[in-house]
């Protein structure tokens, strides 16, 4: 096989594959049905044309037959008038017309045979068309039912072309959403870290640190002023912070002594209450019983 032959074969194969994928069986059936109807119409038109031609020949035959009768009258009249020459001419024309009539009859007979054949073919073709129409409608119904079932199955299983497009759209939407969420979180993180302020401000990190210290100092000063206004100055706490360790130990000892004295007094009160209760119980015991 030559290069051109192989190329032609490959091209025809590709085109045939494309046509098979693009072909709709229902449309092909309808097209075939219309083609057969067109053929039937052509046959009917041929029968009509043949019938018309036969009618024309029959009209010509009637005219020739009328001429034959006319020539017969002419010949009799010529004989009655002793005009044999005119009678001979009339008879010659009559004979010519008779020959034409015989020829027309043969043509008419042939047309009749052809017409009968065409009518028979037309009837067979019409029957085939009716059968094909029934099969076509059946095949179309089966194809449409199979197509509907296939679409439902593809939709349920998610393997159809349209469902595949839907799945891809969902995947792209999810990817885009995740990307936007990550971007939003990144923007929030950069904003919290002050990266945006860094980009928009001419100050460096040292300037910002000094500003922070200055702000804290101003806040502390305002807090001290507020405490001073309320009579809660931190002077005592500042003096206390300057106390020595010995003073702290002495203060702790005083607190412990106070705590011990309070505990002792409490114990004594408890003992006194106990003695009173014992004396009352003894008095009750000494009283005579009724």
VOGUDO-464883 format. One record per residue: x negated, y, z of N, C-alpha, C, O, CB in turn. Coordinates in steps of 0.05 Angstrom, whole numbers, plus 5000, padded with zeros to 4 digits. Glycine has a CB too. Example, Ala and Ser with C-alpha at 12.3 -4.5 7.8 and 13.67 -1.06 7.14 Angstrom:
% VOGUDO-464883
473648865156475449105156473649345156471549345169477449115181474349555142472749795143474250015157473250235161471849885114
This chain:
% VOGUDO-464883
498349765000500050005000498250255000496550285017501950005024498750434981497150674979497850875001499750845016497550794952496151085002496551295022499251435019500651475038494251495021499851504994502451634989504851464995506851555006502551724959504551204989506751014995507150995025509350995035506250744982504850975039505050945069506251205081507951195099502350895081505351435071506351685081509351705075510951795093504951925068510251625051513051635045514651445063516851515071513551565015513551215068514851015085515151125114517251095126513350755086513051245124513051355151515151585153516651605172510351465160515151755133517051985133519951875132521651975147516552165109520451675115523151565113523951445140526251465149523351365091522051305153522551185179523251395200525151365215520251015188521651605201522251815220524951945215526451995234520052025219525452005190528052135183530351945190532452035200528152205154530051685184532151495191532651485221534851465230531451225179530451485236530751475266532151725276533851715293527951455279531451955264532852205273535752195265537452285281531452445259536352095242539152075233540751885251543051935257539351985204539451665259540851475276541451595303543651545314539151225280539651755314540151885340542252105337543852145356537552005351542252245314544152465311546852365301548852515302543052665291547052115292549552025280551651965302551051845323549051765264554052055297556251995314558051785300559051845278557952255320558351555312559851335299562651425291563651345270559951095316563951575309566751655303566851845278568651825262567951795327564852015276564752195253564152035228565252095207562652415257562351835230561751665207564251515197564751495173559451465213565751415216568251265209570251455196571451385176569451145234570551685207572351885194571451955166573051985148572652135212568851995164567752065137568251845117569051895094564752135139567751595125568251365107571151345100571851285077567251105121572851395119575751385114576551595094578151545076577351415140575451835097576052045078574951985050576252055030574852315088572651855049571551775023573351575009573851604985568751655027574351385024576151195012578751325003579851254982576750965032579751515019582151655010581651814985583351834968583151845033579251934983578552074958578551884934579451954913575852224962577351644939577351454917580151374909580751344885575751204925581851334929584651274923586051494907587551444889586251214949585351744915586551964901585551974872587052044854585852224915583051914868581951904841583351694824583951734801578851854841583851454837585251244822588051334815589051294793585350984839589451464834592151564828592051774806593851774789593351674853590051944807589852144786589252014759590352104739587652344793587651804759587151654734589651524723590251524699584951444738591251414741593851284732595651504721597051454701595151134756595751734734597451944724596552044697598152084679597452184744593852074693592852154667593451944645594152014623589852214668593151694653593751474634596651474626597351434603592951204645598351514646601251514641601951754623603651734605602851534667600651974628601152214611600352154582601752224563599652454621598052034579597151964551598951774538599551794514594251854552599951574553601851384541604451524533605551454512602451154562605351704549607751854542607452014516609252034500608652044565605052134514604552274489604652094465605852164444601852414491603451854467603551664445606451574439607251544416601751424451607951544460610751454456612251674442613951624425612051384483611751924449613052154435612252154406613952194389612352414449609652114401608852104373610151874358610851904334605752074372610451654371611751424358614651484352615551414330611551174377616051614370618851694364618951884340620751864324620151814389617152064340617052254317616552104291617852164271614952464321614751914291614151754267616551594259617251564235611751574271617851484279620351324273622451504260623851424242621351184298622651744270624551934258623851994229625552024212624752194275621252024225620252074198620851834179621451874156617252134198620551604190621151364174624151364165624751314142620651094190625951434183628751454176629151674156630751644137630451504202627751894159628052114140627152024112628452084092626452354150624851894111623851804085625751594072626051594048620951684088626951434089628951244078631251404065632151334043630051064101632251604078634451764066633551904040635051914020635351974086631052004042630052134018629751943994630452003971627252264024628851704000628551503978631351423967631551403942627151243989633351393983636051323973637251553956638451503935637951253997636851793967637952023951636452043924637752103904637652283968633851993924632352013899633251803880633451853856629351993904633851563889634751343872637551413861638051363838634851073887639251533878641851603869641751813847643451823830643551703892639751983848639452193828637452103806636552273790638452443842636951853805635151743784632451873785631151933764636451773757631451933809628752043812627051833825626451843849628852313828626251643808624551433820621851533830620751423849624051213799620851743817618351853827618551963855616851913872617352063808620752103860621152203887621651983907620751983930623352413888623151783898623651553915621051413922620651333945625651363902619251383902616751253907615151403928613951283946615151223881615051673925613451843945614651813973613151793992613552133936617251803974618551774000617851504013617351484037621551813998617851303996617251034006614351014015613650874034617950823985612551154000609651144007609251284034607751184051607951283985610651504038610351644064611551474086610551464109611751914064613751334079614951154099612950944107612750884131617551034089611650824088609750614094607450714111606550584129608650494068606450964105604351074120605151124149603651064168603451344108607651214153608651264180608950994195608450984219611351414179609750794180610050534193607350424202607150304224611350334173605250474187602650384195601750534221600550424239600550434172602350794221601650954245603150864269602150854292602151254240605650784264607350684287606150434298605950394322610250644278605250254280604050004290601550054306601049924326603549814266599950244296597450314310598150434338596850374358595750514294600150614339600850734364601950524383601450534407602950944360603450334373604550124390602249954402602349884426606349934375600149904387597849764398596449924420595749814441595849694376596150184415594950354435596650374460595650364483594450634424599250394456601050404479600950154495601050154520603950464470600749924481600549664495598049654512598049554534600749434475595849744500593249744515593449924539592449864561590949844496594750154535595050344558596750214580596350264604596250604549598850074571600449934591598849734608599149724632602849794578597249574593595549384608593649524627593349444650593949214588592349734617590549884634592050004658590950004681589150114618594350104653595950224675596650024696596450074720598450354664597449784687598149574706595749494723595949454747599249334691593349484709590949414724590249624745589549564768588549374705590549874736589950094755591950104778591150144801590050364740594450044772596350044794595749814813596049854838599250004782594949594803594249364820591849434838591749384862593649114804589849554825587449634840588149854861587149854883585249744821589950034852590750234871592150114896591750204918592650434857593849914891595249784913593249644931593549654956597249584902591249504919589249364936587549564952587049524975587449194918586749784938585249984952586850114974585750174996584250204932589350164970591050284990591350095014591350185037593750344979591549835009591749645031589149635047589149625071592349365020586849645032584249655046584049905063582949895085581949635026584950125052584750375067586450355093585650455114585750615050588850245091590550215114589150035135589250085159593250105107587949805125586549635144584149775157583749755181585649375129582749925140580450065150581250285171579950325191578850195127583550415165584450615184585150485211584450605232586950755172586350255211587050115236584450045251584250085275588649865231582549925236579949855249578550105258577250105280578149695229578650315242577350565250578450675276576850745294577650775228581050685279582250785303581550605327581050705349585250805300581450345322580750155343577850195352577150215376581149865334576050225332573250265338572750535352571150555370571550255312574150735343573850995356574750985385573551105403575551205341577050845390577950825417575950665435575450745457580750675418574850455424572850295439570350465444569250455466572150045423569550615424567050775427567550995447565751045464566250895399569751125446570351335465570551225493569651355512572951485457571750995496571950875522569250795533568550835556573850625522567550675515564850605523563150845530561650845549563450435501563551055514562051305519562851425546561251515562562551505497565551425552566451535577565451375600564551485621569551545578565551105597564450935619561550975623560550975646565050635612560051005601557151055603556551315617554751335634555851055575558151525611557751785624558251765653556851875670559451995611560451625661561151595689558851445703558051515725563851445692557951225691555751075703553251235706551951225727555150815687552651395685550251565687550551775708548651835723549751695660552951885711553452085731553151965759552152095777556252215728554251725763554151595789551251515796550451535819555951355790549751425777547051335782545051555779542751525789546251115763545851785767543952005764541751965744539652085747542852075790542251795724540151735704540751855677539151825658539751435701542951995675543652125649541952365644540652475662546552195648541952465619540452695612541352945627539753095637540652745582544052975628545053215642544453195672543653395684548153235638544852965684544252935713541252965718540453075738545152655723539552885698536752925701536053225701534353315717535252785678537453375684537053665684537953785710536653965721538553795660540253685721541153785746539153725769538553895785543953665753538053485769536153405789533653585787532553675807535353105786532753625763530453805759531054085769529354215781529553805730533454185763534154455772534154465803533154665814536954535762535254255816535154245845532354245855531654385874536754005855530654085843527854065852526454335848525054425866526353855836526954465825525654725821526754935842525255095852526254825793529354915847530455105867529255055895528655245909533555075868528954805902527754735928524854835929524054955949527854435933523354785908520554875907520455185909518755295924519154785882522155315895522255605896522955715923521855905933524155725874524955575936525855665963523555625983523055795999528255505971522255385982520055336000517755545996516555636015518955055996517255605971515255805965515956075977514256215988514755825935518456155973519356415984519256416015518456616027522156485974520056186027519956166056517056196066516456326086521155906066515256056053512356066061511356346057509756446073510755866044512156476036511256756031512356946052510957116062512256846003514856896060516057066081514557026107513957226121519057006084514056776114512556726139509756846138508856956158512356426144508456836115505856946112505957256115504157376128504656876084508057376104508257666107508757736136507557936146510657766090510357586150510857636179508257606195507657776212512957446190506757406188504157356203502257586197500857676216502957086195502057666172500257886166501058146179499458306188500057926136503758186180504758426193504158426223503358626235507758456188504558186236503958166265500958216270500258326291504757896276499258116253496358146256495358416250493058486255494957936240497058586239496258866232494758886206493459086201494558966254494858676190493458686164494558906146493059036132493558416150497158936147498359146130497559426140496959606124501459126130497459456167496559716178493659766170492859986164496859726208492059546171489259576163489059676134487359836128487759316166490759566117490559636089491559916084490660046065492159436072493460016101494660276096493260496112493760736107497560266103491560426131490360626149487360646143486060456133490760546178486260886148483360936143481760876168479260886168482861226135483060796191481760756216480560476216481660286206483560786240478160446229476960186232477660066259479260176273473860216229476559836265477259686289476459836314477859826335476059416289474259986314473260136337475260356344475960406367470460246332476160506322478060716327480660606339481760726358478760866301481560386330484060266340483660176369485560206385484960036323481260076376480759986404480660226423481760206445478159826405479460436414479260676430482060796434482760886456477460886417483660796413486360896416487960726436489660826451487760896389487460456436488860286454488160346483489860346501488359996447485460386488484560456515485660716524486460746547481460456516485660916505486761176512489761156519490661286538486361376489491160996504493960956510494460826537496160906552495360786488492860626543493060496570492460686592493760686613491160256571490360856588489661056609491961256613492561326636487161206601493161336591495361526594497761396609499061526625496261626567498261136603500360996616499760966646501561006663500760716604497260906653496460876682496761136696497761156719493560766684495961356683496161616696499061696700499761796722494761836678500761636681503561696684504861536706506561626721505061656658503961276709504961106730504161206758505761206776503860816726501661306761500761416786502261666793502961716817497761476785502861826773504362076778507162006787508262126806504562246752508361796775511061716783511061606811512861666827512061506764509061456819508861346846508461576866509661566888506661146849506861776859506361996876508962156881509462246904504262186865510562186860513062326863514962176882516562296896514462366836514761906882516561746898515361686926516661546941517161486884512961786932511761746958510461476961510161376983513761776980509761356939508561086940505861096927505260966908510260876926504161266940501461296928499761056934500360906953500061556939497761006918496060776921493660836938491660696937495160676893493761066954491461136971490860926991488560856995491861396984493060827005492660627025491460377014489760257026495260557039492460306991491360066978488560106970486959916972493059976954487860346962485060396954483360386978481060276977484760666940484260507002482660487027482360207036480260117045483960657049484560057034484459777042482459627026481159437035487159657040482259697000480459556983477559606991475759446984480859626955477059837005474359897013473659777041471459807050473960197013475559637054475159517081473059307079472659177058477759397093471759267102469659057103470858787110473258777117467559137124469358587107470258317114470858287144472658137151468158107105469258427161469758407190472458517198473858407214467458547206473158747186475658867192477958677183480058657196475959137178477558547161479658367151479958127170482158037176478958267123477558027181477757797199479057877225480657727237474957687205478458127235479758227259482758247256484258187274478558487268483558357233486458387228487858117227490058087236486958537202486557917215487657657214487957537242489857397248485957477197485957587260486057477287488357597303489757457317483357537302488757867299491057997313493657867304495457827320491058297307493857817278496357697268496757427280499057357287496257687238494557267283494856997294495657017324497256847333492256837290494457207339495157247367498057307370499457197388493457457380499057487354501857557355503657317350505657277363502557777335502757157331504356917324504356727348506456607353503256777299502056687362501856497385503556607408504956447421498956467394503556877413505156987435508156937429509656877448504557287439508956977406511756937399512556647403514756587412512257027370510756467395511356177398511556107428513355947435509156007385509756217445509756157473512356257486513656117502507356277488513156507480515556617491518056447483519856417499515956907481517956347459520156187450520255927466522455827473519856127420517955807471517855557486518855597514520355427525514955447487518155827527519055887554522055917555523355807573517656137565523056047537525956087536527355817534529455767546526856267513526255637518527455377514527355217540529255077547525955217492525055237556524855097581526855197602528055047617521955117592527255467602529055587621531955487616533355417634529055897620532655477592535255377584535555087593537755007602535755407554533454937591533554657598534054617628535554457637530954507589532554787644532854767673535654847682536854717700530854957687536755047670539455127677541454907672543254857688540355387662541154777650542954557643542654327663544654197670542354457615540154277672539754057692541154127718542453957730536754007696540854387728542054457753545054437752546254337771541254737761546254517730549154507727550054217728552154157738550054637701548454037716549253757716549153637744550653457751547453607696547053727760546853627787549153717804550253567820544153707799549953977802552154077818554653927811556253857829552654377812555053867787557453717779557353437792559453327798557553697748554953327795554753057806555353067836556552877846551952947801554553277851554953287879557853337887558653267909553153487892559353467870562153527877563653267880563353077865563453707856565453257902567053007907568952957884570153147873568553007934569252717878571152637857573852607869574052497891570152377843575952697856578652667865579552387861581852317867580552857850
